[in-house]
Protein backbone atom coordinates (compact mmCIF):
# COMPACT_ATOMS: atom_id res chain seq x y z
CA UNK A 1 0.00 0.00 0.00
CA UNK A 2 2.84 2.37 0.79
CA UNK A 3 4.44 1.43 -2.47
CA UNK A 4 1.20 2.14 -4.32
CA UNK A 5 0.77 5.48 -2.59
CA UNK A 6 4.38 6.35 -3.42
CA UNK A 7 3.73 5.49 -7.05
CA UNK A 8 0.57 7.63 -7.07
CA UNK A 9 2.50 10.51 -5.44
CA UNK A 10 5.32 10.17 -8.00
CA UNK A 11 2.86 10.12 -10.91
CA UNK A 12 1.00 13.14 -9.49
CA UNK A 13 4.31 15.02 -8.96
CA UNK A 14 5.55 14.16 -12.42
CA UNK A 15 2.25 15.31 -13.96
CA UNK A 16 2.54 18.59 -12.01
CA UNK A 17 6.11 19.06 -13.28
CA UNK A 18 4.92 18.28 -16.82
CA UNK A 19 2.09 20.79 -16.49
CA UNK A 20 4.48 23.47 -15.21
CA UNK A 21 6.93 22.71 -18.01
CA UNK A 22 4.15 22.81 -20.60
CA UNK A 23 2.78 26.07 -19.23
CA UNK A 24 6.27 27.61 -19.29
CA UNK A 25 6.65 26.48 -22.92
CA UNK A 26 3.28 28.05 -23.78
CA UNK A 27 4.32 31.25 -21.96
CA UNK A 28 7.61 31.29 -23.90
CA UNK A 29 5.78 30.83 -27.22
CA UNK A 30 3.30 33.58 -26.31
CA UNK A 31 6.14 35.93 -25.28
CA UNK A 32 8.08 35.22 -28.46
CA UNK A 33 4.97 35.87 -30.57
CA UNK A 34 4.48 39.20 -28.74
CA UNK A 35 8.13 40.13 -29.39
CA UNK A 36 7.68 39.14 -33.06
CA UNK A 37 4.53 41.30 -33.29
CA UNK A 38 6.36 44.27 -31.77
CA UNK A 39 9.30 43.76 -34.12
CA UNK A 40 6.97 43.51 -37.11
CA UNK A 41 5.11 46.66 -36.09
CA UNK A 42 8.46 48.45 -35.70
CA UNK A 43 9.44 47.34 -39.20
CA UNK A 44 6.09 48.52 -40.60
CA UNK A 45 6.53 51.87 -38.82
CA UNK A 46 10.05 52.20 -40.22
CA UNK A 47 8.82 51.46 -43.76
CA UNK A 48 5.96 53.95 -43.35
CA UNK A 49 8.34 56.62 -42.04
CA UNK A 50 10.82 56.04 -44.87
CA UNK A 51 8.01 56.28 -47.44
CA UNK A 52 6.90 59.59 -45.85
CA UNK A 53 10.49 60.90 -46.01
CA UNK A 54 10.69 59.75 -49.65
CA UNK A 55 7.41 61.52 -50.42
CA UNK A 56 8.67 64.75 -48.82
CA UNK A 57 11.96 64.49 -50.73
CA UNK A 58 10.12 63.87 -54.00
CA UNK A 59 7.79 66.82 -53.42
CA UNK A 60 10.76 69.10 -52.68
CA UNK A 61 12.40 67.92 -55.92
CA UNK A 62 9.19 68.66 -57.86
CA UNK A 63 9.04 72.09 -56.20
CA UNK A 64 12.68 72.75 -57.14
CA UNK A 65 12.01 71.75 -60.77
CA UNK A 66 8.87 73.93 -60.87
CA UNK A 67 10.79 76.88 -59.37
CA UNK A 68 13.65 76.49 -61.86
CA UNK A 69 11.18 76.36 -64.76
CA UNK A 70 9.56 79.56 -63.44
CA UNK A 71 13.00 81.24 -63.23
CA UNK A 72 13.74 80.03 -66.78
CA UNK A 73 10.40 81.43 -68.00
CA UNK A 74 11.12 84.80 -66.35
CA UNK A 75 14.62 84.87 -67.84
CA UNK A 76 13.28 83.95 -71.29
CA UNK A 77 10.57 86.61 -71.09
CA UNK A 78 13.14 89.24 -70.08
CA UNK A 79 15.29 88.19 -73.06
CA UNK A 80 12.26 88.52 -75.38
CA UNK A 81 11.51 91.95 -73.87
CA UNK A 82 15.12 93.02 -74.40
CA UNK A 83 15.02 91.88 -78.04
CA UNK A 84 11.69 93.65 -78.58
CA UNK A 85 13.01 96.85 -76.97
CA UNK A 86 16.19 96.77 -79.03
CA UNK A 87 14.18 96.27 -82.24
CA UNK A 88 12.00 99.27 -81.24
CA UNK A 89 15.13 101.37 -80.63
CA UNK A 90 16.50 100.22 -84.01
CA UNK A 91 13.21 101.15 -85.73
CA UNK A 92 13.22 104.59 -84.10
CA UNK A 93 16.83 105.12 -85.06
CA UNK A 94 16.16 104.00 -88.64
CA UNK A 95 13.09 106.23 -88.92
CA UNK A 96 15.08 109.19 -87.60
CA UNK A 97 17.79 108.46 -90.19
CA UNK A 98 15.16 108.31 -92.96
CA UNK A 99 13.68 111.60 -91.68
CA UNK A 100 17.13 113.21 -91.68
CA UNK A 101 17.81 112.03 -95.23
CA UNK A 102 14.40 113.24 -96.37
CA UNK A 103 14.94 116.63 -94.68
CA UNK A 104 18.42 116.99 -96.16
CA UNK A 105 17.10 116.13 -99.63
CA UNK A 106 14.35 118.73 -99.20
CA UNK A 107 16.93 121.33 -98.10
CA UNK A 108 19.06 120.41 -101.09
CA UNK A 109 16.10 120.70 -103.42
CA UNK A 110 15.20 124.09 -101.98
CA UNK A 111 18.73 125.41 -102.40
CA UNK A 112 18.94 123.96 -105.86
Short mmCIF file of the C-alpha atoms (twelve columns), coordinates in Angstrom:
data_MODEL
# 
_entry.id   MODEL 
# 
loop_
_atom_site.group_PDB 
_atom_site.id 
_atom_site.type_symbol 
_atom_site.label_atom_id 
_atom_site.label_alt_id 
_atom_site.label_comp_id 
_atom_site.label_asym_id 
_atom_site.label_seq_id 
_atom_site.Cartn_x 
_atom_site.Cartn_y 
_atom_site.Cartn_z 
_atom_site.pdbx_PDB_model_num 
ATOM 1   C CA . UNK A 1   0.000  0.000   0.000    1 
ATOM 2   C CA . UNK A 2   2.837  2.369   0.790    1 
ATOM 3   C CA . UNK A 3   4.435  1.429   -2.465   1 
ATOM 4   C CA . UNK A 4   1.202  2.136   -4.315   1 
ATOM 5   C CA . UNK A 5   0.769  5.485   -2.592   1 
ATOM 6   C CA . UNK A 6   4.377  6.354   -3.419   1 
ATOM 7   C CA . UNK A 7   3.731  5.491   -7.049   1 
ATOM 8   C CA . UNK A 8   0.569  7.627   -7.067   1 
ATOM 9   C CA . UNK A 9   2.497  10.506  -5.444   1 
ATOM 10  C CA . UNK A 10  5.317  10.168  -8.003   1 
ATOM 11  C CA . UNK A 11  2.861  10.116  -10.907  1 
ATOM 12  C CA . UNK A 12  1.002  13.143  -9.494   1 
ATOM 13  C CA . UNK A 13  4.307  15.023  -8.958   1 
ATOM 14  C CA . UNK A 14  5.552  14.164  -12.423  1 
ATOM 15  C CA . UNK A 15  2.247  15.306  -13.956  1 
ATOM 16  C CA . UNK A 16  2.540  18.589  -12.014  1 
ATOM 17  C CA . UNK A 17  6.110  19.063  -13.278  1 
ATOM 18  C CA . UNK A 18  4.923  18.282  -16.816  1 
ATOM 19  C CA . UNK A 19  2.094  20.791  -16.487  1 
ATOM 20  C CA . UNK A 20  4.478  23.466  -15.207  1 
ATOM 21  C CA . UNK A 21  6.926  22.709  -18.014  1 
ATOM 22  C CA . UNK A 22  4.152  22.815  -20.601  1 
ATOM 23  C CA . UNK A 23  2.780  26.072  -19.231  1 
ATOM 24  C CA . UNK A 24  6.274  27.612  -19.285  1 
ATOM 25  C CA . UNK A 25  6.648  26.482  -22.918  1 
ATOM 26  C CA . UNK A 26  3.278  28.049  -23.775  1 
ATOM 27  C CA . UNK A 27  4.317  31.254  -21.958  1 
ATOM 28  C CA . UNK A 28  7.612  31.288  -23.905  1 
ATOM 29  C CA . UNK A 29  5.781  30.829  -27.218  1 
ATOM 30  C CA . UNK A 30  3.302  33.582  -26.305  1 
ATOM 31  C CA . UNK A 31  6.135  35.934  -25.285  1 
ATOM 32  C CA . UNK A 32  8.081  35.224  -28.457  1 
ATOM 33  C CA . UNK A 33  4.973  35.874  -30.567  1 
ATOM 34  C CA . UNK A 34  4.482  39.198  -28.736  1 
ATOM 35  C CA . UNK A 35  8.125  40.132  -29.392  1 
ATOM 36  C CA . UNK A 36  7.679  39.144  -33.058  1 
ATOM 37  C CA . UNK A 37  4.532  41.296  -33.287  1 
ATOM 38  C CA . UNK A 38  6.355  44.268  -31.768  1 
ATOM 39  C CA . UNK A 39  9.299  43.760  -34.124  1 
ATOM 40  C CA . UNK A 40  6.965  43.509  -37.114  1 
ATOM 41  C CA . UNK A 41  5.109  46.659  -36.086  1 
ATOM 42  C CA . UNK A 42  8.458  48.454  -35.701  1 
ATOM 43  C CA . UNK A 43  9.438  47.338  -39.201  1 
ATOM 44  C CA . UNK A 44  6.091  48.518  -40.602  1 
ATOM 45  C CA . UNK A 45  6.527  51.866  -38.816  1 
ATOM 46  C CA . UNK A 46  10.047 52.204  -40.219  1 
ATOM 47  C CA . UNK A 47  8.822  51.458  -43.761  1 
ATOM 48  C CA . UNK A 48  5.958  53.952  -43.353  1 
ATOM 49  C CA . UNK A 49  8.342  56.622  -42.037  1 
ATOM 50  C CA . UNK A 50  10.815 56.041  -44.870  1 
ATOM 51  C CA . UNK A 51  8.014  56.282  -47.437  1 
ATOM 52  C CA . UNK A 52  6.902  59.589  -45.848  1 
ATOM 53  C CA . UNK A 53  10.485 60.897  -46.014  1 
ATOM 54  C CA . UNK A 54  10.688 59.746  -49.651  1 
ATOM 55  C CA . UNK A 55  7.406  61.519  -50.419  1 
ATOM 56  C CA . UNK A 56  8.667  64.749  -48.821  1 
ATOM 57  C CA . UNK A 57  11.963 64.493  -50.728  1 
ATOM 58  C CA . UNK A 58  10.119 63.871  -54.001  1 
ATOM 59  C CA . UNK A 59  7.790  66.820  -53.419  1 
ATOM 60  C CA . UNK A 60  10.761 69.100  -52.685  1 
ATOM 61  C CA . UNK A 61  12.404 67.917  -55.922  1 
ATOM 62  C CA . UNK A 62  9.191  68.659  -57.857  1 
ATOM 63  C CA . UNK A 63  9.043  72.088  -56.195  1 
ATOM 64  C CA . UNK A 64  12.676 72.747  -57.140  1 
ATOM 65  C CA . UNK A 65  12.007 71.748  -60.771  1 
ATOM 66  C CA . UNK A 66  8.875  73.929  -60.868  1 
ATOM 67  C CA . UNK A 67  10.788 76.883  -59.373  1 
ATOM 68  C CA . UNK A 68  13.649 76.491  -61.857  1 
ATOM 69  C CA . UNK A 69  11.177 76.361  -64.760  1 
ATOM 70  C CA . UNK A 70  9.560  79.559  -63.442  1 
ATOM 71  C CA . UNK A 71  12.997 81.235  -63.233  1 
ATOM 72  C CA . UNK A 72  13.743 80.031  -66.783  1 
ATOM 73  C CA . UNK A 73  10.399 81.429  -67.996  1 
ATOM 74  C CA . UNK A 74  11.117 84.797  -66.355  1 
ATOM 75  C CA . UNK A 75  14.619 84.870  -67.843  1 
ATOM 76  C CA . UNK A 76  13.282 83.953  -71.292  1 
ATOM 77  C CA . UNK A 77  10.572 86.611  -71.093  1 
ATOM 78  C CA . UNK A 78  13.142 89.240  -70.085  1 
ATOM 79  C CA . UNK A 79  15.290 88.193  -73.061  1 
ATOM 80  C CA . UNK A 80  12.259 88.519  -75.379  1 
ATOM 81  C CA . UNK A 81  11.509 91.946  -73.870  1 
ATOM 82  C CA . UNK A 82  15.116 93.025  -74.404  1 
ATOM 83  C CA . UNK A 83  15.019 91.880  -78.037  1 
ATOM 84  C CA . UNK A 84  11.691 93.647  -78.584  1 
ATOM 85  C CA . UNK A 85  13.007 96.852  -76.966  1 
ATOM 86  C CA . UNK A 86  16.192 96.773  -79.034  1 
ATOM 87  C CA . UNK A 87  14.185 96.270  -82.241  1 
ATOM 88  C CA . UNK A 88  12.001 99.271  -81.240  1 
ATOM 89  C CA . UNK A 89  15.128 101.366 -80.634  1 
ATOM 90  C CA . UNK A 90  16.498 100.225 -84.011  1 
ATOM 91  C CA . UNK A 91  13.208 101.149 -85.730  1 
ATOM 92  C CA . UNK A 92  13.219 104.593 -84.099  1 
ATOM 93  C CA . UNK A 93  16.830 105.125 -85.057  1 
ATOM 94  C CA . UNK A 94  16.158 103.999 -88.635  1 
ATOM 95  C CA . UNK A 95  13.092 106.232 -88.924  1 
ATOM 96  C CA . UNK A 96  15.085 109.195 -87.601  1 
ATOM 97  C CA . UNK A 97  17.790 108.462 -90.188  1 
ATOM 98  C CA . UNK A 98  15.165 108.311 -92.962  1 
ATOM 99  C CA . UNK A 99  13.680 111.602 -91.684  1 
ATOM 100 C CA . UNK A 100 17.133 113.206 -91.675  1 
ATOM 101 C CA . UNK A 101 17.811 112.032 -95.226  1 
ATOM 102 C CA . UNK A 102 14.405 113.242 -96.373  1 
ATOM 103 C CA . UNK A 103 14.944 116.626 -94.677  1 
ATOM 104 C CA . UNK A 104 18.423 116.989 -96.162  1 
ATOM 105 C CA . UNK A 105 17.102 116.127 -99.631  1 
ATOM 106 C CA . UNK A 106 14.353 118.731 -99.199  1 
ATOM 107 C CA . UNK A 107 16.929 121.333 -98.105  1 
ATOM 108 C CA . UNK A 108 19.062 120.413 -101.086 1 
ATOM 109 C CA . UNK A 109 16.101 120.697 -103.422 1 
ATOM 110 C CA . UNK A 110 15.202 124.089 -101.983 1 
ATOM 111 C CA . UNK A 111 18.726 125.412 -102.399 1 
ATOM 112 C CA . UNK A 112 18.937 123.961 -105.858 1 
# 
